[in-house]
């Protein structure tokens, strides 16, 4: 569940009955498919109803917001954020209306208890009682990063990805969250290492594996390069985990009942090639190819018509420029391209 991507403004308007029908549909669909999101909205609703936020009470919103900031500072719970400088940025600042709703909704948290606020902001799992301070590393399009953890583990983060990890692991387990793709080299330790990647939960003691969990893909994939890992859906119990060894791949379809498909003896070069700047496409729809190229090269790819999206590409590239890749696509699929700045149109 993507706590860090919660739209508090939209949740507040939903609870106040001020969302459009389309927004209501999206929120309620997400509540059905994301148990964590549903739990948070329901908790917010309890607070909203209990405190009668919309029943004519005159709130000093600016004062409440300042009090919240002061309480957070006193508790020393401000999360340490590490962000890589992006090559290309879009400034999507919210307007005054969004801020008003943020302040309005923040008042509910202060009155209900700061504990509720910290539970959301600091990514505390339901079964965990101790609050954790998490650092964040974000790679923009065309960027990569290597993160060395305090236990000796190393994580290589692919472009367009995000990793959340504690500044210090506790005595019982090592826990991180991934959005996107990363290769994990886990140091041996008595404490299990747990990776939460969208709807997948991966547990290991010491091994090397790759996790592919981009939000624009239907499937989440875990490929083991060395050692053994345990993989399950976050909707399933530990008894329904799948054990993977070297060369095994587990595929989990988002929104499913948690069923895993395990494939043995996969081509590790194909799945791990991104670390050597290799791109491998095996009968992949051009729409998915475009998404990968956008993350890798920081470009925007558009299609002149939707029929092109379904055409498939089989090709391998190694340390290729975007111009070289597009040229191969032109020849393989019989298309042309037009490039203006960082925008590429296939036609």
C-alpha beads as a LAMMPS data file, in Angstrom:
LAMMPS data file: protein, C-alpha beads

347 atoms
346 bonds

1 atom types
1 bond types

-500.0 500.0 xlo xhi
-500.0 500.0 ylo yhi
-500.0 500.0 zlo zhi

Masses

1 110.0

Atoms # bond

1 1 1 0.000 0.000 0.000
2 1 1 1.532 3.275 -1.092
3 1 1 1.193 5.347 2.038
4 1 1 3.712 7.832 0.715
5 1 1 1.476 8.548 -2.309
6 1 1 -1.746 9.213 -0.400
7 1 1 -3.734 12.169 -1.713
8 1 1 -5.020 13.666 1.564
9 1 1 -6.785 16.416 -0.330
10 1 1 -8.852 13.913 -2.301
11 1 1 -9.595 11.752 0.764
12 1 1 -10.806 14.824 2.652
13 1 1 -13.110 15.844 -0.188
14 1 1 -14.385 12.266 -0.438
15 1 1 -15.312 12.188 3.245
16 1 1 -16.944 15.607 2.946
17 1 1 -19.020 14.413 -0.023
18 1 1 -17.445 16.919 -2.417
19 1 1 -15.777 14.535 -4.906
20 1 1 -16.990 14.150 -8.459
21 1 1 -18.662 10.822 -9.396
22 1 1 -15.489 9.799 -11.226
23 1 1 -13.308 10.538 -8.178
24 1 1 -15.693 8.604 -5.937
25 1 1 -15.532 5.635 -8.321
26 1 1 -11.719 5.659 -8.323
27 1 1 -11.451 5.888 -4.530
28 1 1 -13.991 3.128 -3.907
29 1 1 -12.360 0.891 -6.532
30 1 1 -8.997 1.393 -4.839
31 1 1 -10.556 0.575 -1.466
32 1 1 -11.786 -2.737 -2.891
33 1 1 -8.417 -3.702 -4.358
34 1 1 -6.082 -2.233 -1.723
35 1 1 -6.852 -3.417 1.807
36 1 1 -4.298 -1.046 3.355
37 1 1 -5.777 2.005 1.620
38 1 1 -9.289 0.901 2.595
39 1 1 -8.229 0.573 6.241
40 1 1 -6.783 4.092 6.286
41 1 1 -9.848 5.695 4.656
42 1 1 -12.147 3.939 7.137
43 1 1 -10.037 5.124 10.081
44 1 1 -10.119 8.669 8.702
45 1 1 -13.886 8.390 8.324
46 1 1 -14.276 7.409 11.987
47 1 1 -12.273 10.465 13.041
48 1 1 -14.153 12.687 10.590
49 1 1 -17.557 11.614 11.930
50 1 1 -16.528 11.633 15.592
51 1 1 -15.100 15.142 15.471
52 1 1 -17.974 16.641 13.419
53 1 1 -15.581 18.526 11.217
54 1 1 -18.338 19.821 8.962
55 1 1 -20.876 20.638 11.684
56 1 1 -20.356 24.360 11.883
57 1 1 -17.357 24.399 14.218
58 1 1 -15.103 27.421 13.795
59 1 1 -11.601 25.996 13.414
60 1 1 -8.378 27.991 13.682
61 1 1 -6.774 25.978 10.856
62 1 1 -3.520 27.909 10.634
63 1 1 -3.020 27.598 14.374
64 1 1 -3.806 23.876 14.320
65 1 1 -1.308 23.304 11.512
66 1 1 1.415 25.155 13.444
67 1 1 0.673 23.071 16.527
68 1 1 1.054 19.875 14.539
69 1 1 4.421 20.981 13.174
70 1 1 5.591 21.871 16.703
71 1 1 4.465 18.519 18.103
72 1 1 6.298 16.646 15.354
73 1 1 9.502 18.604 15.982
74 1 1 9.306 17.919 19.709
75 1 1 8.954 14.191 19.118
76 1 1 11.935 14.258 16.707
77 1 1 9.978 12.192 14.226
78 1 1 10.777 14.133 11.072
79 1 1 11.707 11.593 8.400
80 1 1 15.132 12.029 6.800
81 1 1 14.613 12.274 3.044
82 1 1 17.382 11.620 0.536
83 1 1 16.478 12.651 -2.991
84 1 1 18.654 12.499 -6.047
85 1 1 18.700 15.641 -8.136
86 1 1 16.493 14.923 -11.166
87 1 1 17.620 15.621 -14.688
88 1 1 14.176 16.795 -15.672
89 1 1 11.564 18.096 -13.261
90 1 1 7.950 19.159 -13.342
91 1 1 6.813 21.625 -10.700
92 1 1 3.341 20.408 -9.723
93 1 1 2.655 22.653 -6.746
94 1 1 -0.824 22.520 -5.311
95 1 1 -2.857 25.678 -5.254
96 1 1 -4.352 27.446 -2.265
97 1 1 -7.456 25.232 -2.373
98 1 1 -5.355 22.105 -1.923
99 1 1 -3.516 23.689 1.007
100 1 1 -6.778 24.660 2.632
101 1 1 -7.956 21.058 2.490
102 1 1 -4.598 19.803 3.792
103 1 1 -4.836 22.155 6.779
104 1 1 -8.453 21.258 7.303
105 1 1 -7.734 17.556 7.278
106 1 1 -4.654 17.982 9.488
107 1 1 -6.883 19.404 12.208
108 1 1 -8.670 16.083 12.456
109 1 1 -5.393 14.285 13.131
110 1 1 -4.359 16.669 15.906
111 1 1 -7.680 16.397 17.720
112 1 1 -7.889 12.619 17.301
113 1 1 -4.239 12.041 18.394
114 1 1 -0.807 12.533 16.905
115 1 1 -0.435 8.769 16.922
116 1 1 -2.760 8.542 13.931
117 1 1 -0.679 11.115 12.070
118 1 1 2.578 9.272 12.714
119 1 1 1.078 5.939 11.692
120 1 1 0.391 7.320 8.226
121 1 1 3.497 9.460 7.714
122 1 1 6.057 6.980 8.950
123 1 1 4.843 3.826 7.265
124 1 1 4.265 1.725 10.387
125 1 1 2.931 -1.710 9.482
126 1 1 -0.310 -2.715 11.299
127 1 1 1.460 -5.438 13.284
128 1 1 4.335 -3.169 14.317
129 1 1 4.028 -1.206 17.546
130 1 1 7.286 0.760 17.365
131 1 1 7.365 3.755 15.036
132 1 1 10.216 3.833 12.544
133 1 1 11.955 6.722 10.846
134 1 1 12.452 5.921 7.174
135 1 1 14.836 7.424 4.663
136 1 1 13.879 7.671 1.013
137 1 1 15.900 7.421 -2.189
138 1 1 14.175 8.348 -5.439
139 1 1 15.605 7.894 -8.935
140 1 1 14.091 10.005 -11.665
141 1 1 13.928 8.957 -15.295
142 1 1 17.387 8.235 -16.652
143 1 1 18.902 7.900 -13.168
144 1 1 20.142 5.006 -11.037
145 1 1 21.424 4.725 -7.489
146 1 1 23.277 2.354 -5.177
147 1 1 22.270 2.251 -1.509
148 1 1 24.512 0.677 1.135
149 1 1 22.546 -0.303 4.239
150 1 1 23.854 -0.411 7.790
151 1 1 23.816 -4.245 7.857
152 1 1 26.207 -4.503 4.901
153 1 1 23.505 -5.144 2.289
154 1 1 23.587 -3.287 -1.025
155 1 1 20.644 -2.283 -3.201
156 1 1 20.950 -1.096 -6.792
157 1 1 17.936 1.016 -7.716
158 1 1 16.830 1.239 -11.350
159 1 1 15.460 4.400 -12.973
160 1 1 12.010 5.670 -12.051
161 1 1 12.071 3.851 -8.706
162 1 1 11.850 4.558 -4.987
163 1 1 13.244 2.818 -1.908
164 1 1 12.173 3.417 1.689
165 1 1 14.399 2.017 4.437
166 1 1 14.978 2.640 8.159
167 1 1 18.033 4.548 9.279
168 1 1 18.737 1.595 11.571
169 1 1 17.258 -1.907 11.482
170 1 1 15.714 -3.266 14.659
171 1 1 16.879 -6.364 16.507
172 1 1 14.290 -8.740 15.034
173 1 1 14.047 -8.003 11.309
174 1 1 15.285 -5.864 8.427
175 1 1 12.454 -4.211 6.475
176 1 1 12.361 -2.012 3.332
177 1 1 9.756 -0.930 0.788
178 1 1 10.308 -0.773 -2.983
179 1 1 8.395 0.971 -5.742
180 1 1 9.850 0.170 -9.156
181 1 1 12.841 -2.090 -9.774
182 1 1 15.931 -2.946 -7.752
183 1 1 18.604 -5.614 -7.382
184 1 1 19.262 -6.729 -3.816
185 1 1 22.526 -8.116 -2.454
186 1 1 21.603 -9.123 1.088
187 1 1 24.252 -9.605 3.758
188 1 1 23.955 -12.745 5.850
189 1 1 22.321 -12.090 9.205
190 1 1 20.212 -13.927 11.761
191 1 1 17.479 -11.355 11.197
192 1 1 15.238 -11.984 8.166
193 1 1 15.317 -9.330 5.434
194 1 1 11.821 -8.400 4.217
195 1 1 11.043 -6.460 1.047
196 1 1 7.522 -5.074 0.528
197 1 1 7.059 -4.432 -3.196
198 1 1 3.509 -3.287 -3.842
199 1 1 1.383 -6.428 -3.325
200 1 1 4.366 -8.773 -2.964
201 1 1 6.271 -9.669 0.206
202 1 1 9.762 -11.180 -0.168
203 1 1 11.679 -12.643 2.765
204 1 1 15.312 -13.791 2.803
205 1 1 18.298 -14.307 5.086
206 1 1 21.173 -13.801 2.644
207 1 1 20.975 -13.899 -1.151
208 1 1 20.863 -11.899 -4.391
209 1 1 17.655 -11.258 -6.312
210 1 1 15.858 -8.772 -8.542
211 1 1 12.409 -7.290 -7.920
212 1 1 10.362 -5.725 -10.733
213 1 1 7.320 -3.858 -9.420
214 1 1 6.598 -0.804 -11.554
215 1 1 3.104 0.573 -11.095
216 1 1 2.420 0.672 -14.854
217 1 1 2.839 -3.108 -15.129
218 1 1 0.220 -5.741 -14.399
219 1 1 2.736 -8.232 -13.011
220 1 1 5.246 -8.089 -10.162
221 1 1 8.301 -10.285 -10.782
222 1 1 10.964 -11.644 -8.430
223 1 1 14.026 -13.319 -9.983
224 1 1 16.641 -15.079 -7.834
225 1 1 20.300 -14.862 -8.841
226 1 1 21.779 -16.611 -5.778
227 1 1 20.472 -18.310 -2.646
228 1 1 16.843 -18.826 -1.624
229 1 1 13.926 -16.448 -1.093
230 1 1 10.331 -16.772 0.027
231 1 1 7.652 -14.854 -1.921
232 1 1 3.986 -14.347 -1.160
233 1 1 1.147 -11.957 -1.806
234 1 1 0.410 -9.464 0.944
235 1 1 -3.084 -10.952 0.906
236 1 1 -1.797 -14.452 1.664
237 1 1 -0.439 -16.017 4.845
238 1 1 3.097 -17.333 5.247
239 1 1 1.765 -20.855 4.645
240 1 1 1.044 -19.837 1.032
241 1 1 4.562 -18.591 0.286
242 1 1 6.553 -19.889 -2.692
243 1 1 10.215 -20.815 -2.186
244 1 1 12.547 -19.774 -5.010
245 1 1 16.101 -20.869 -5.757
246 1 1 18.699 -19.678 -8.248
247 1 1 17.188 -19.169 -11.693
248 1 1 13.584 -19.207 -10.431
249 1 1 11.096 -16.403 -11.108
250 1 1 7.838 -15.737 -9.274
251 1 1 5.135 -13.728 -11.037
252 1 1 2.288 -12.116 -9.098
253 1 1 -0.585 -10.502 -10.958
254 1 1 -1.799 -7.319 -9.292
255 1 1 -5.309 -7.434 -7.909
256 1 1 -5.449 -11.242 -8.040
257 1 1 -6.268 -13.524 -5.126
258 1 1 -2.576 -13.854 -4.412
259 1 1 -1.761 -16.792 -6.675
260 1 1 1.913 -17.003 -7.656
261 1 1 3.234 -18.431 -10.902
262 1 1 6.759 -19.866 -10.518
263 1 1 9.014 -20.388 -13.550
264 1 1 12.289 -22.269 -13.256
265 1 1 15.574 -21.790 -15.136
266 1 1 14.770 -18.343 -16.524
267 1 1 17.319 -16.369 -18.542
268 1 1 19.057 -14.371 -15.807
269 1 1 20.914 -12.289 -18.387
270 1 1 17.603 -11.076 -19.770
271 1 1 16.120 -10.172 -16.391
272 1 1 19.248 -8.726 -14.786
273 1 1 20.752 -7.072 -17.861
274 1 1 19.653 -3.596 -16.818
275 1 1 22.579 -3.414 -14.379
276 1 1 25.011 -3.685 -17.330
277 1 1 22.911 -1.218 -19.339
278 1 1 21.428 -4.002 -21.455
279 1 1 17.870 -3.834 -22.704
280 1 1 16.179 -7.135 -23.568
281 1 1 12.778 -7.266 -25.237
282 1 1 11.237 -10.640 -26.078
283 1 1 8.003 -10.213 -28.032
284 1 1 7.070 -7.218 -25.861
285 1 1 4.217 -4.849 -26.886
286 1 1 5.499 -1.493 -28.102
287 1 1 3.491 0.272 -25.395
288 1 1 5.575 -1.494 -22.710
289 1 1 8.772 -0.913 -24.662
290 1 1 7.958 2.803 -24.718
291 1 1 7.432 2.891 -20.934
292 1 1 10.838 1.290 -20.382
293 1 1 12.577 3.691 -22.770
294 1 1 10.957 6.676 -21.076
295 1 1 12.347 5.587 -17.705
296 1 1 15.798 4.752 -19.085
297 1 1 16.376 7.790 -21.253
298 1 1 14.129 10.459 -19.768
299 1 1 12.175 10.938 -22.996
300 1 1 8.463 11.109 -23.766
301 1 1 7.143 8.691 -26.393
302 1 1 3.804 9.096 -28.116
303 1 1 1.999 7.035 -30.767
304 1 1 0.329 8.472 -33.838
305 1 1 -2.365 5.780 -33.521
306 1 1 -3.268 3.098 -30.983
307 1 1 -2.601 0.231 -33.411
308 1 1 1.127 0.809 -32.995
309 1 1 0.900 0.164 -29.252
310 1 1 0.077 -3.511 -29.771
311 1 1 2.916 -4.250 -32.186
312 1 1 5.603 -6.376 -30.515
313 1 1 9.381 -6.044 -30.437
314 1 1 12.113 -8.656 -29.975
315 1 1 15.542 -7.057 -29.702
316 1 1 18.600 -6.797 -27.460
317 1 1 20.561 -3.609 -26.821
318 1 1 23.763 -3.017 -24.885
319 1 1 24.784 0.463 -23.805
320 1 1 22.813 1.906 -26.733
321 1 1 21.725 5.499 -27.200
322 1 1 18.051 6.360 -27.574
323 1 1 18.684 7.166 -31.235
324 1 1 20.145 3.690 -31.820
325 1 1 17.195 2.028 -30.107
326 1 1 14.618 4.017 -32.077
327 1 1 16.424 3.203 -35.323
328 1 1 16.181 -0.540 -34.604
329 1 1 12.486 -0.173 -33.761
330 1 1 11.912 1.584 -37.077
331 1 1 13.488 -1.289 -38.994
332 1 1 11.977 -4.123 -36.944
333 1 1 8.386 -2.854 -36.878
334 1 1 8.380 -0.739 -40.021
335 1 1 7.568 2.583 -38.375
336 1 1 8.934 6.094 -38.605
337 1 1 9.679 8.575 -35.863
338 1 1 9.750 12.290 -35.306
339 1 1 11.832 13.771 -32.492
340 1 1 11.408 17.270 -31.089
341 1 1 13.553 17.910 -28.063
342 1 1 12.851 14.975 -25.742
343 1 1 9.503 14.109 -27.308
344 1 1 9.429 11.185 -29.751
345 1 1 6.408 10.380 -31.897
346 1 1 6.168 6.952 -33.539
347 1 1 4.056 6.776 -36.678

Bonds

1 1 1 2
2 1 2 3
3 1 3 4
4 1 4 5
5 1 5 6
6 1 6 7
7 1 7 8
8 1 8 9
9 1 9 10
10 1 10 11
11 1 11 12
12 1 12 13
13 1 13 14
14 1 14 15
15 1 15 16
16 1 16 17
17 1 17 18
18 1 18 19
19 1 19 20
20 1 20 21
21 1 21 22
22 1 22 23
23 1 23 24
24 1 24 25
25 1 25 26
26 1 26 27
27 1 27 28
28 1 28 29
29 1 29 30
30 1 30 31
31 1 31 32
32 1 32 33
33 1 33 34
34 1 34 35
35 1 35 36
36 1 36 37
37 1 37 38
38 1 38 39
39 1 39 40
40 1 40 41
41 1 41 42
42 1 42 43
43 1 43 44
44 1 44 45
45 1 45 46
46 1 46 47
47 1 47 48
48 1 48 49
49 1 49 50
50 1 50 51
51 1 51 52
52 1 52 53
53 1 53 54
54 1 54 55
55 1 55 56
56 1 56 57
57 1 57 58
58 1 58 59
59 1 59 60
60 1 60 61
61 1 61 62
62 1 62 63
63 1 63 64
64 1 64 65
65 1 65 66
66 1 66 67
67 1 67 68
68 1 68 69
69 1 69 70
70 1 70 71
71 1 71 72
72 1 72 73
73 1 73 74
74 1 74 75
75 1 75 76
76 1 76 77
77 1 77 78
78 1 78 79
79 1 79 80
80 1 80 81
81 1 81 82
82 1 82 83
83 1 83 84
84 1 84 85
85 1 85 86
86 1 86 87
87 1 87 88
88 1 88 89
89 1 89 90
90 1 90 91
91 1 91 92
92 1 92 93
93 1 93 94
94 1 94 95
95 1 95 96
96 1 96 97
97 1 97 98
98 1 98 99
99 1 99 100
100 1 100 101
101 1 101 102
102 1 102 103
103 1 103 104
104 1 104 105
105 1 105 106
106 1 106 107
107 1 107 108
108 1 108 109
109 1 109 110
110 1 110 111
111 1 111 112
112 1 112 113
113 1 113 114
114 1 114 115
115 1 115 116
116 1 116 117
117 1 117 118
118 1 118 119
119 1 119 120
120 1 120 121
121 1 121 122
122 1 122 123
123 1 123 124
124 1 124 125
125 1 125 126
126 1 126 127
127 1 127 128
128 1 128 129
129 1 129 130
130 1 130 131
131 1 131 132
132 1 132 133
133 1 133 134
134 1 134 135
135 1 135 136
136 1 136 137
137 1 137 138
138 1 138 139
139 1 139 140
140 1 140 141
141 1 141 142
142 1 142 143
143 1 143 144
144 1 144 145
145 1 145 146
146 1 146 147
147 1 147 148
148 1 148 149
149 1 149 150
150 1 150 151
151 1 151 152
152 1 152 153
153 1 153 154
154 1 154 155
155 1 155 156
156 1 156 157
157 1 157 158
158 1 158 159
159 1 159 160
160 1 160 161
161 1 161 162
162 1 162 163
163 1 163 164
164 1 164 165
165 1 165 166
166 1 166 167
167 1 167 168
168 1 168 169
169 1 169 170
170 1 170 171
171 1 171 172
172 1 172 173
173 1 173 174
174 1 174 175
175 1 175 176
176 1 176 177
177 1 177 178
178 1 178 179
179 1 179 180
180 1 180 181
181 1 181 182
182 1 182 183
183 1 183 184
184 1 184 185
185 1 185 186
186 1 186 187
187 1 187 188
188 1 188 189
189 1 189 190
190 1 190 191
191 1 191 192
192 1 192 193
193 1 193 194
194 1 194 195
195 1 195 196
196 1 196 197
197 1 197 198
198 1 198 199
199 1 199 200
200 1 200 201
201 1 201 202
202 1 202 203
203 1 203 204
204 1 204 205
205 1 205 206
206 1 206 207
207 1 207 208
208 1 208 209
209 1 209 210
210 1 210 211
211 1 211 212
212 1 212 213
213 1 213 214
214 1 214 215
215 1 215 216
216 1 216 217
217 1 217 218
218 1 218 219
219 1 219 220
220 1 220 221
221 1 221 222
222 1 222 223
223 1 223 224
224 1 224 225
225 1 225 226
226 1 226 227
227 1 227 228
228 1 228 229
229 1 229 230
230 1 230 231
231 1 231 232
232 1 232 233
233 1 233 234
234 1 234 235
235 1 235 236
236 1 236 237
237 1 237 238
238 1 238 239
239 1 239 240
240 1 240 241
241 1 241 242
242 1 242 243
243 1 243 244
244 1 244 245
245 1 245 246
246 1 246 247
247 1 247 248
248 1 248 249
249 1 249 250
250 1 250 251
251 1 251 252
252 1 252 253
253 1 253 254
254 1 254 255
255 1 255 256
256 1 256 257
257 1 257 258
258 1 258 259
259 1 259 260
260 1 260 261
261 1 261 262
262 1 262 263
263 1 263 264
264 1 264 265
265 1 265 266
266 1 266 267
267 1 267 268
268 1 268 269
269 1 269 270
270 1 270 271
271 1 271 272
272 1 272 273
273 1 273 274
274 1 274 275
275 1 275 276
276 1 276 277
277 1 277 278
278 1 278 279
279 1 279 280
280 1 280 281
281 1 281 282
282 1 282 283
283 1 283 284
284 1 284 285
285 1 285 286
286 1 286 287
287 1 287 288
288 1 288 289
289 1 289 290
290 1 290 291
291 1 291 292
292 1 292 293
293 1 293 294
294 1 294 295
295 1 295 296
296 1 296 297
297 1 297 298
298 1 298 299
299 1 299 300
300 1 300 301
301 1 301 302
302 1 302 303
303 1 303 304
304 1 304 305
305 1 305 306
306 1 306 307
307 1 307 308
308 1 308 309
309 1 309 310
310 1 310 311
311 1 311 312
312 1 312 313
313 1 313 314
314 1 314 315
315 1 315 316
316 1 316 317
317 1 317 318
318 1 318 319
319 1 319 320
320 1 320 321
321 1 321 322
322 1 322 323
323 1 323 324
324 1 324 325
325 1 325 326
326 1 326 327
327 1 327 328
328 1 328 329
329 1 329 330
330 1 330 331
331 1 331 332
332 1 332 333
333 1 333 334
334 1 334 335
335 1 335 336
336 1 336 337
337 1 337 338
338 1 338 339
339 1 339 340
340 1 340 341
341 1 341 342
342 1 342 343
343 1 343 344
344 1 344 345
345 1 345 346
346 1 346 347
